[in-house]
Structures are given as C-alpha cells and as structure tokens.
C-alpha cells in the first residue's frame, strides 16, 4: 500500500474523531469528563500532524504521531474499563466532581459507548501508522 493512501486514511480517521468530539461537546452540549479531556489532548493535534505529513509525504510521521495515538489508546482503554465497571472504584477519576465517566451520557444515541469509539479511532490510527512504518520504500 502506498504511503499516501495510508496517511490519508489515518488523517481521515483523526479528522472524523476530532470533529465528532467537537460536535458532541459544542453542538450537543455534552460536557467532557476528565478522561475525555485527556483523550482530546492526544487526538486534537493528530489531524494537523497527519495532514502536514500527508501533504509532505513524510515517511517518518510514525515517529511523532504513533506515541500520541498509543497514549490516547491507553487512556481510551482505561475509559472503557471505567465505563464497563472493570476498573476499581478507588481509582476512577471522574467520581469527585464533574461529568461521569460511565453514565448514560457516555453513549452515542444511547447505544454505542463513546470510550469504545475513541479506542477504535486511536487503535486504527496506530495500526495505520505502524503500516506506514513497516511498508517497503517505493
């Protein structure tokens, strides 16, 4: 697979996730929980980084975008554990004040958990960046 195609796919995923988070927060008026904020910190720079890498056909983009996507995936995985009640209650970050990390507001249309969508986006971006790293030079 060509580098440009891989980077385009990663950029589109990051752009969709960023716009989705902004839509949920700004248009739907849902206040992000603590873990959502941390995931946004990891996701929001990715469309810019991947867009520039796509424009420049940067073969080394994985060096600086992969750590962001892996960090975001780790936070999202923790958020999934909190959402499903797997994480111990003593170390759940969203119980003190602010929005819940695991309430009904953490679902899209009452069905799909937002932390699971985030984990999927970060994982897909990481897989695409790893594919860009492992591909044979043209």
Secondary structure, DSSP 4 states (H G I P E B T S, - for coil): --HHHHHHHHHHHHHHHHHHHHIIIIIS-PPP-HHHHHHHHHHTTHHHHHHHHHHHT-TTTHHHHHHHHHHHHHHHHHHHHHHTT-S-GGG-TTSSSSS-SSSGGGEETTTEEHHHHHHHHHHHHHHHHHHHHHSPP-
